[in-house]
Structures are given as C-alpha cells and as structure tokens.
Amino acid sequence: MTDSSPRRSEPARRSGDPDLAVAVEGLTKVFPVPFRKKSIVAVRALNLQVEAGEVYGLLGPNGSGKSTTLKIILGLISPSRGRTQIFGRDSSEVATRQSVGFLPESPYFYKFLTGAETLRFFGKLCGLRGTNLTERVHGLLDLVGLTGARNQRLSTYSKGMLQRIGLAQALINEPALIVLDEPTAGVDPAGSRDIRNLILDLKKRGVTVLLSSHLLEQVQEICDRVGILAKGELVREGPLDELIAIEDRTEIVLEKASPKLLKEIEKLAARSKAKVIERRTSTTTLERLFLEATQESKSSAHHAE
Amino acid sequence: MSERLHRAFSPARISAIATNTLTELTRQRVFYVLLIFALVLIGSSVFMARFSFQQEFQILKDVSLGAMSIFSSLLAIVATARLISQDVEDRTIYTILAKPVPRFEYVLGKLAGVILLLAISIAAMGVLFAVVFYFREQTVLNETAREMNRGPQEQLNDALNAIRVAGLNGDVFAGIAVIFLKACLLAALTLLVSTFATTNIFTIAVMVFVYLIGHLEATARDYWLQQPGAGWIARGFLALVALIFPDLQAFNLVDDIVAGVAIPVAIFTKTAVLGIFYIVIYTVAAIFVFSGKEL
C-alpha cells in the first residue's frame, strides 16, 4: 500500500475529554521503506473514540493497522500525523500509562522468571511495594487460575497459561483502561472462553476494554461497539447490535413445534405478504459442543478416580 | 482504580529492571566464566611454584589480572549485546514500556544490571586471586623464615620485607578497580551499539572491532604524532577516533603493577575520570538513540 490522498472519516468531537477512555484524532502512520522512495501507510486519517466503561473491538484482517493503532495509543510508536489521548491526556506522556494495562499479541515474558516473580516485577514497575504488592500478586494469580503454577518458571507454561499470566500482568496496576491485542489468538476454546469471561468481569467492574481481533465470533459475544479497519482505514463503526442487525428480518425460535404448527405459520406468513426465507433445526455451535464434550470427559475422569 | 502519582524519575523502577537483568544473566549461568578463571588461577599457581618468589608473584599477578581483564571484557560485551535486542524480539519490551516506565529508565536499568553482574564477577575473581596470592605469600614467608632461621636476624628481616614488597599491595586493588571501569565502559558502549544494531552478531562483531582498535590506537597515535608534519588535521582526526573508539590501553595498569612500579594517585584518578567520562557519554548516547527508536 502506498501513500495516496486519505479518505477521512468523521472527526473526533470530544478531544481532551477526560470521560473518553481513548480519543484518536486524524491519526496517520507512515513507515518509510529503507533504500526505496516508497513508504507504507499503516494507518490513514483514523478517528476513534472509546467511551469509559465500554468494551470496544477493533477488527480487521492481518496487516489492517490494528496493532499499529494500539501501539500508538500506548505511546510505543509515534504517529506521523494526528494525535491520541487516554482519559484526556496525550498518550505520548509516560504518566498516562499509570492507568493502562496492555497485553501484546502472543506475548513472551521472561522465561527465567516464575509466574509470581513475573507479576512482582511488573508490579514494581507500577510503583507497588511490600504487602500491597504481595497481596495484589496473590489475588491476580487466583483470578487467572495460576495459583498452583505460581512457582513454576514461565518456560514450562502452556500457551494458554502464558496468555493468562499476560492478562494478570496487564491488571497489576488496577488499570482503568485495558488494551488487549488479539487476546485469544492461539488459545484453545476453553482458555479462550476463560479470557472472554474475564473481559466481561472487567467490564462489570467498570474497566474500559479496547481489544483487537480477527476472530469475529468471539468479539461478537463481548463487544459493545466495534470498528472495522481495512488497509489502515476505519470502514465501519458502531454498536454491535446495530451493525449486524438485518432490519427487515425477524427470527422466531420454537421448541417442540409440531409439523402442523409450522405449516400453519408458513401459511399465515404467506397471507400477510411476508416470506419464510429459511426453516432449519436449531444447532449448537461447534465451540459449545467442544466445551461440553471436553467438560464431560473431564468429569467422567474425575468420577473414575 | 489506580490513583497513584507518577514520578518522572524513579530509582525503584530502575532498581527493579536492574535486579531483573541481573537475575536473567545469573540464570543463564554466565557465572561459569568465574569457574574458568578459578581454574586458570589455581592451575598457574601450582605450575609456578618452581620459580623464585619474585618471578612467581610477578607471573601470578600478570596471569590473574590479565585473565580478569579479558574475562570481564568478554562478559561485558556478550552479556550486554543481547539485552535490548532480545526484549524487542520477544516483545517483552512492549509490556515493560506500556507500564509507566520512561525509556531512559529502561536503558539505565539494563546497564545497572550488567554493572552489578560485572561488580559481583570482578569482586569474586578479586577475592579468589587475593586468597590464592595470600596463601602463596604466607608459604614463601614461612619457608624463608625456616631456611634462614640460623642466619642473622637483620638478613632474615630484609628477606621477609622483600617478599612482602613483591606480594599483595594496594596497587593490585587499584588495578582491579580500573579493570572494572574498563568492563563498565565496554558494557555502556555495547548497549549503545545494540540500540541501533539489528542483530546480536552485529553488536558483538562491532565490539570486537572496537576492542582491537581500542588496544592498538595508542601505539598508532604515538607513531603518527612523531612523524614530521603531523599537524592539527591529524590531531583532530585522532581526537575523533579516541571519542568513538575508547583508548583501552589507558586502562591497562597491569604492566606497571607486575613490574612493581607504584601507581601514582594522579594516574589512577585520571584513568578513573576518563572511564567515567566515556561511560556517561555512551550511556547518554544510548538513551538518545533508544528514545527515538520505533518499536
């Protein structure tokens, strides 16, 4: 993708508002390609607002600019144009990170540290000390279900465990905003379900969550609003229900309906000029089936013991 | 939610990064270098028991201080080269810098961790050397006292004094302090190179090059300046070379110590100030480069 005239989306309305967890205004990021005249535009004239307390999903295919946007919001890279704010303060200020937690995509932590040591290290970076730090580490290990593995080195952790310790470190400073880059990538369905439950729990506690993902079904379950990025531009944005609703269609799910009743419903619909588009037996999702099956085998193994 | 105040500079955060760096290096078993040093030291002291005590003490100092200098330089370069690049490669750096940690604190923490490692290693090598040396000195003193037992007291005292003069003295420790400074300087320069290098191999290759030039440049400079017509251009060029490539020969006090020449306080202070000057310059440059780095 080369730099060309950007198609601008709607400008931010409440720049500098401390009630906005994240405000991105006219953000453009251009990466120069060494030894070439060309440059790569990763993000183009992006405007984005995340309200305090909501779960916002930034969606898009690989290379659409999701991670770059998150890194700029966190001050890890600088924008070529435009600006980003966290709770009304410019995100290039290190102090803004006092209220932010971040879990990068497929994180690697220091393999030579144990789970508890990892959390202690990140806690110290956030200014936690003494009993306060010890209690926080203990509480978070419990929250992410790693109390039993607290003294195990990270080199022995599975992918799912690493993701959970990653979430715990992101929460160490009790952030008001948590940024998650592909939080369920590479995690099995059960681990992924745990992470989603944790995100919903954070939402209940008033924490703002900004996450990026390309696993759309998972996002659908937890996000209040989504923005879809394509080639660095925001192509759709809005509340999830509104975006995915098909306005002139309605679904009725029936239980124990006889073939006679179904026929009558179809006749009724035809009489009122409505059209039955599809009639099928309800199915469960493959994920739910997987979770139930693995849960059953776990509990039968448990009984056998 | 957290309402803690953010401090623009926090020694506690630097200390957390430094301790973590030290733990990382320790758990990678870099201290095995010390075992090699112990073998060199003990091996050479056994071998040298055949020489006269002056020769033995001289060789022991030469071998030990030389090994200490090489091992600590090697440790400084190899341990530092991968610190930042590994964090970038593993993306650990994102989690650290997404916390309220200014970039200069991250660089200072990493350097402090390596300096701690060097201090512990050099202290351990120094203690080992001092213990081995002390026992050899005591053995020689006892043997001389036994051999000259029947001779005049004055002669015995002279002989024992000669042994003590050739033995351990403050200059040896001044020499070890300078070796430590040289290792810190190499660590700071390695950290600077690693902030813009793309691979560890590049950093180590550049540092080997710097190490060789650093040891040879003094000889080359003396030769050049003695040539007729060496004007201000040559002097300016040499000053520039000296800034980019530290004059490592200036940190070599081992030859004087071995020869038994007392190290004047002025020379020691000058060397120490030069070392600290280089360390500060390289660290500031590393912070400057790293602060502008896109991660």
Boltz contact constraints between the chains, C-beta under 6 A:
constraints:
  - contact:
      token1: [A, 74]
      token2: [B, 98]
      max_distance: 6.0
  - contact:
      token1: [A, 76]
      token2: [B, 97]
      max_distance: 6.0
  - contact:
      token1: [A, 76]
      token2: [B, 295]
      max_distance: 6.0
  - contact:
      token1: [A, 77]
      token2: [B, 294]
      max_distance: 6.0
  - contact:
      token1: [A, 94]
      token2: [B, 100]
      max_distance: 6.0
  - contact:
      token1: [A, 94]
      token2: [B, 102]
      max_distance: 6.0
  - contact:
      token1: [A, 95]
      token2: [B, 6]
      max_distance: 6.0
  - contact:
      token1: [A, 97]
      token2: [B, 99]
      max_distance: 6.0
  - contact:
      token1: [A, 97]
      token2: [B, 100]
      max_distance: 6.0
  - contact:
      token1: [A, 98]
      token2: [B, 6]
      max_distance: 6.0
  - contact:
      token1: [A, 98]
      token2: [B, 100]
      max_distance: 6.0
  - contact:
      token1: [A, 99]
      token2: [B, 2]
      max_distance: 6.0
  - contact:
      token1: [A, 102]
      token2: [B, 98]
      max_distance: 6.0
  - contact:
      token1: [A, 104]
      token2: [B, 91]
      max_distance: 6.0
  - contact:
      token1: [A, 104]
      token2: [B, 94]
      max_distance: 6.0
  - contact:
      token1: [A, 108]
      token2: [B, 90]
      max_distance: 6.0
  - contact:
      token1: [A, 108]
      token2: [B, 91]
      max_distance: 6.0
  - contact:
      token1: [A, 109]
      token2: [B, 92]
      max_distance: 6.0
  - contact:
      token1: [A, 112]
      token2: [B, 24]
      max_distance: 6.0
  - contact:
      token1: [A, 112]
      token2: [B, 27]
      max_distance: 6.0
  - contact:
      token1: [A, 121]
      token2: [B, 20]
      max_distance: 6.0
  - contact:
      token1: [A, 124]
      token2: [B, 16]
      max_distance: 6.0
  - contact:
      token1: [A, 125]
      token2: [B, 13]
      max_distance: 6.0
  - contact:
      token1: [A, 125]
      token2: [B, 16]
      max_distance: 6.0
  - contact:
      token1: [A, 125]
      token2: [B, 99]
      max_distance: 6.0
  - contact:
      token1: [A, 125]
      token2: [B, 101]
      max_distance: 6.0
  - contact:
      token1: [A, 126]
      token2: [B, 99]
      max_distance: 6.0
  - contact:
      token1: [A, 127]
      token2: [B, 4]
      max_distance: 6.0
  - contact:
      token1: [A, 173]
      token2: [B, 2]
      max_distance: 6.0
  - contact:
      token1: [A, 174]
      token2: [B, 1]
      max_distance: 6.0
  - contact:
      token1: [A, 174]
      token2: [B, 2]
      max_distance: 6.0
  - contact:
      token1: [A, 176]
      token2: [B, 1]
      max_distance: 6.0
